[in-house]
Amino acid sequence: MVRAQTALLGLGLPVTVRPRHTYVAGDIALLIVDWAIEGTGPEGERVHVEGTATDVARRGADGLWRYVIDNPFGAARPGTP
């Protein structure tokens, strides 16, 4: 999964994100986020990749949130494997 995520980010295209749900319990949060990468790839090809991420974050002692689990393909869309 890390390899796939690195390849997608390596395209240098903007990532659009839309939070769908945020569930917070104390200093732990579950985030469900729809995302899409769209544009022209390095070889001139059209790129469109989308998914729904399931992420877990923890609030640190400094008050900042940090990802504990980052699963960019945490929920499959209809028609995807």
C-alpha positions as a Markdown table, in Angstrom:
| # | Residue | x | y | z |
|---|---|---|---|---|
| 1 | Met | 0.0 | 0.0 | 0.0 |
| 2 | Val | 2.9 | 2.4 | 0.8 |
| 3 | Arg | 4.3 | 1.8 | -2.7 |
| 4 | Ala | 0.9 | 2.6 | -4.4 |
| 5 | Gln | 0.5 | 5.7 | -2.3 |
| 6 | Thr | 4.0 | 6.9 | -3.1 |
| 7 | Ala | 3.4 | 6.3 | -6.8 |
| 8 | Leu | 0.1 | 8.3 | -6.7 |
| 9 | Leu | 1.7 | 11.2 | -4.9 |
| 10 | Gly | 4.7 | 11.0 | -7.2 |
| 11 | Leu | 2.5 | 12.1 | -10.1 |
| 12 | Gly | 2.7 | 15.6 | -8.7 |
| 13 | Leu | -1.0 | 16.2 | -9.3 |
| 14 | Pro | -3.3 | 17.9 | -6.8 |
| 15 | Val | -5.3 | 15.8 | -4.4 |
| 16 | Thr | -8.9 | 16.9 | -3.7 |
| 17 | Val | -10.3 | 15.7 | -0.4 |
| 18 | Arg | -13.9 | 15.8 | 1.0 |
| 19 | Pro | -14.4 | 14.7 | 4.6 |
| 20 | Arg | -17.5 | 12.4 | 4.7 |
| 21 | His | -17.6 | 11.6 | 8.5 |
| 22 | Thr | -15.5 | 12.4 | 11.5 |
| 23 | Tyr | -16.0 | 10.5 | 14.7 |
| 24 | Val | -14.1 | 11.8 | 17.8 |
| 25 | Ala | -13.8 | 9.9 | 21.1 |
| 26 | Gly | -11.5 | 11.8 | 23.5 |
| 27 | Asp | -8.1 | 12.0 | 21.8 |
| 28 | Ile | -8.8 | 9.5 | 19.1 |
| 29 | Ala | -10.6 | 10.2 | 15.8 |
| 30 | Leu | -11.9 | 8.1 | 12.9 |
| 31 | Leu | -11.9 | 10.0 | 9.6 |
| 32 | Ile | -13.7 | 8.8 | 6.5 |
| 33 | Val | -12.6 | 11.0 | 3.6 |
| 34 | Asp | -13.4 | 10.9 | -0.1 |
| 35 | Trp | -10.4 | 11.8 | -2.3 |
| 36 | Ala | -9.5 | 12.2 | -6.0 |
| 37 | Ile | -6.4 | 12.8 | -8.0 |
| 38 | Glu | -7.1 | 14.2 | -11.4 |
| 39 | Gly | -5.0 | 15.8 | -14.1 |
| 40 | Thr | -2.4 | 15.0 | -16.8 |
| 41 | Gly | 0.4 | 12.5 | -15.9 |
| 42 | Pro | 4.1 | 12.9 | -16.6 |
| 43 | Glu | 3.8 | 11.2 | -20.0 |
| 44 | Gly | 0.7 | 13.2 | -21.1 |
| 45 | Glu | -1.8 | 10.6 | -20.1 |
| 46 | Arg | -5.1 | 11.5 | -18.4 |
| 47 | Val | -5.1 | 10.5 | -14.7 |
| 48 | His | -8.2 | 10.0 | -12.6 |
| 49 | Val | -8.0 | 8.0 | -9.4 |
| 50 | Glu | -10.4 | 8.2 | -6.5 |
| 51 | Gly | -11.2 | 6.4 | -3.3 |
| 52 | Thr | -12.5 | 6.7 | 0.2 |
| 53 | Ala | -9.9 | 6.7 | 3.0 |
| 54 | Thr | -10.4 | 5.4 | 6.4 |
| 55 | Asp | -7.9 | 7.0 | 8.8 |
| 56 | Val | -7.3 | 7.1 | 12.5 |
| 57 | Ala | -5.7 | 10.1 | 14.2 |
| 58 | Arg | -4.6 | 10.8 | 17.8 |
| 59 | Arg | -4.3 | 14.2 | 19.5 |
| 60 | Gly | -0.9 | 14.7 | 21.0 |
| 61 | Ala | 0.0 | 16.5 | 24.2 |
| 62 | Asp | 0.6 | 19.6 | 22.1 |
| 63 | Gly | -3.0 | 19.5 | 20.9 |
| 64 | Leu | -2.1 | 18.6 | 17.3 |
| 65 | Trp | -3.7 | 15.7 | 15.5 |
| 66 | Arg | -1.4 | 13.0 | 13.9 |
| 67 | Tyr | -2.3 | 10.1 | 11.8 |
| 68 | Val | -1.9 | 6.7 | 13.5 |
| 69 | Ile | -3.4 | 4.7 | 10.6 |
| 70 | Asp | -3.7 | 6.0 | 7.0 |
| 71 | Asn | -5.6 | 3.7 | 4.8 |
| 72 | Pro | -6.2 | 5.5 | 1.5 |
| 73 | Phe | -8.3 | 2.6 | 0.1 |
| 74 | Gly | -10.2 | 2.0 | 3.3 |
| 75 | Ala | -13.6 | 1.7 | 1.7 |
| 76 | Ala | -14.2 | 0.2 | -1.8 |
| 77 | Arg | -16.5 | 2.0 | -4.2 |
| 78 | Pro | -19.1 | -0.1 | -6.2 |
| 79 | Gly | -17.4 | -1.7 | -9.2 |
| 80 | Thr | -13.9 | -1.7 | -7.6 |
| 81 | Pro | -12.1 | -4.8 | -6.3 |
